[in-house]
Amino acid sequence: MNQEMAVSEVRQNLSSLLKRLRKNPDRAIVITLNGIPVGELRAPTARKPRVSIGKALLEFGKSAGEPEIEYPAGGSIAEDHDQFL
């Protein structure tokens, strides 16, 4: 449930708004300036856990396994790099 409030109103009542958000973390307060939404105030516990991009890539790499590329016997991959592109 979102509640819209003007910036000046939020500034005046910030401590009471933070207490309300702690009690009800599902609530969000949309901060507006001249009727235009410019920000949002949420409880820290309402944040969804983010997935680390690096961790996700490592897990994907482990699950993908070894690549199916045949390496040249006795040759250098650096010399034949165009073949692997």
C-alpha positions as CSV (number, residue, x, y, z in Angstrom):
1,M,0.0,0.0,0.0
2,N,1.5,3.3,-1.1
3,Q,0.8,6.7,0.4
4,E,1.7,9.9,-1.3
5,M,3.1,12.8,0.7
6,A,4.6,16.2,-0.3
7,V,8.3,16.7,0.5
8,S,7.6,19.4,3.1
9,E,5.2,17.1,4.9
10,V,7.7,14.3,4.9
11,R,10.4,16.6,6.2
12,Q,8.2,17.7,9.1
13,N,7.0,14.2,10.1
14,L,10.0,12.1,9.2
15,S,10.6,10.5,12.7
16,S,6.9,9.5,13.0
17,L,6.9,8.2,9.4
18,L,9.9,6.0,10.1
19,K,8.2,4.6,13.2
20,R,5.2,3.8,11.2
21,L,7.3,2.1,8.5
22,R,9.0,-0.1,11.2
23,K,5.6,-1.3,12.4
24,N,4.3,-2.0,9.0
25,P,7.2,-2.7,6.6
26,D,4.9,-3.5,3.6
27,R,3.9,0.1,3.5
28,A,5.7,2.6,1.2
29,I,5.5,6.4,1.2
30,V,5.8,8.1,-2.2
31,I,7.5,11.5,-1.9
32,T,6.1,14.1,-4.3
33,L,7.2,17.5,-5.4
34,N,4.5,19.6,-7.1
35,G,2.5,16.4,-7.6
36,I,5.4,14.6,-9.3
37,P,6.8,11.5,-7.6
38,V,10.5,12.1,-6.8
39,G,11.3,9.4,-4.2
40,E,10.0,6.6,-2.1
41,L,10.5,5.8,1.6
42,R,10.4,2.1,2.6
43,A,11.4,0.1,5.6
44,P,14.8,-1.6,5.2
45,T,13.2,-5.0,5.8
46,A,10.9,-4.6,2.8
47,R,13.8,-4.7,0.4
48,K,14.0,-7.8,-1.6
49,P,17.3,-9.6,-1.5
50,R,19.4,-8.9,-4.5
51,V,21.4,-11.5,-6.3
52,S,25.0,-10.6,-6.8
53,I,25.8,-10.6,-10.5
54,G,29.3,-12.1,-9.9
55,K,27.9,-14.9,-7.8
56,A,25.2,-15.6,-10.4
57,L,27.8,-15.8,-13.1
58,L,30.0,-18.2,-11.1
59,E,27.0,-20.4,-10.4
60,F,26.0,-20.4,-14.1
61,G,29.6,-21.2,-15.1
62,K,29.7,-24.2,-12.7
63,S,26.4,-25.5,-13.9
64,A,27.3,-25.1,-17.6
65,G,30.2,-27.5,-17.4
66,E,33.2,-27.6,-19.7
67,P,32.9,-26.1,-23.2
68,E,32.6,-28.5,-26.1
69,I,35.6,-27.1,-28.0
70,E,38.3,-29.4,-29.4
71,Y,41.7,-27.9,-28.8
72,P,44.3,-28.5,-31.4
73,A,46.9,-31.1,-30.5
74,G,50.3,-29.5,-30.3
75,G,49.0,-26.1,-31.5
76,S,48.5,-22.9,-29.7
77,I,45.0,-21.5,-29.1
78,A,46.5,-18.0,-29.4
79,E,47.8,-18.7,-32.9
80,D,44.4,-20.1,-34.0
81,H,42.2,-17.7,-32.1
82,D,40.0,-17.0,-35.1
83,Q,38.9,-20.6,-35.2
84,F,37.3,-20.3,-31.7
85,L,35.4,-17.0,-32.3
